[in-house]
Amino acid sequence: MSLCPTELENRLRALLSEQLAVAPEEISPERTFRELEVDSLALLELLVTVENDLGLERPADLRDIDQDATLAEAARTLERAVREAAEPATEVSLSSTPSRPEGRHAPH
């Protein structure tokens, strides 16, 4: 799924509108969640809802979205998370572990 920050901003605004019981037009994308009086639990619920809506299967790195982030910043962070989730995951190979020379054993 590919969404631009504006679409994500609109989705966040709609969800916040429901959560705060205000008209979407009253929610400025340049105001912080703290200014909008969104507490940390409400912010977490909002982010989980958006992650589920976007179908993010692996947890996104959203630590940049806190109460001092603006709605516009949150939308950009989410857009980046969606883009990164679409990239193929890199596999870690266990064979890259350094081997011990023959005849040497690990200490017990």
N, C-alpha and C positions, 0 to 999 in steps of 0.2 A: 504494500500500500504506500502510495506516495502522496503526501500532503505538504503544501507549502505552509510557512509560518503563519500567513494570514488566515488560512483555513483552520489551523490549530488554534490560533488566537480566538477565532469566532466560536469554536467548539468549547474552549475554556470559558469564554464569556457566557455562553449559554448555560453551561453547568454551574458556573458561579451565580448566575442570575437565579437559577432554581434554588441553590444552596442559601443565598442571601436574601431571597424574596424581594429582588429589585429588578427593574427593567434592564435588559442587556445594554441599552444605550447609556445607562448610568455608570457602567463599568469601563473606566478608561484603561487602555492597555499599558499606559505609562505609570499607573499607580502600583505600588507594591502590594503584596498580599497583606502585609501588616496594615497598610493604610486602608485596605478594603475590609479590615477587621476579620481576616481569615486566620483562625488559630492553626497551630501545627497539626492537630488531628484532622481538622477539616481539609487542610492542604493535602495531607497524606491520602485521605479518601478521594479527593479530586484527582490526584495523580494516579491512583490505582484505577479509578474509573476510566481515565484517558488511556492508560496503558492497555486495559482490557479492550476498549473500543478500537484501539489501533492494532490489536492482535500481537502485541510484543510478547513473544514466548520466553525469552530470556530477560532477566531483570535489566532494566535500562539504568545507566549511570545518570541519576537525576539529582546528585548531591548539590548541583548548582542552583536547584530550585528550592529556595527556602522562603521564609516569610519576608525577607528583604528583596526578593526578586520581583520584577514586574511581570505582569501577564505577558507582555511582548517577549521578555527574556525567556520565560517559561516555554512559550511557543517555539522559539528558536532552539532551545535545548531539546525539546521533544522531537522537533523535526530532525535534528542531528541523530537522536536515538533511533528514530525510524529508519533513517538512511543507514546507520551502522548495523542495525538488525537485519537489513536486507543483504548486507555483505556476507559472503560465506565465512563461517567460523574457521579459524585456523586450528589444526589439530596439533596437539603436543605429543611428540613421539617419546615413548619410554626408552627407546633404543639410544637416545642421545645421552643417556647416563654414562659417565666415563666407566670403562671396564677396568678390572684389576688385571695386572699382568699374571700370566699363568704361574701357578705354584704359590701365589700369594693369596691368603685368605683374610677375610675381614676379622678384626679382633672380636673375641667373644666377651 
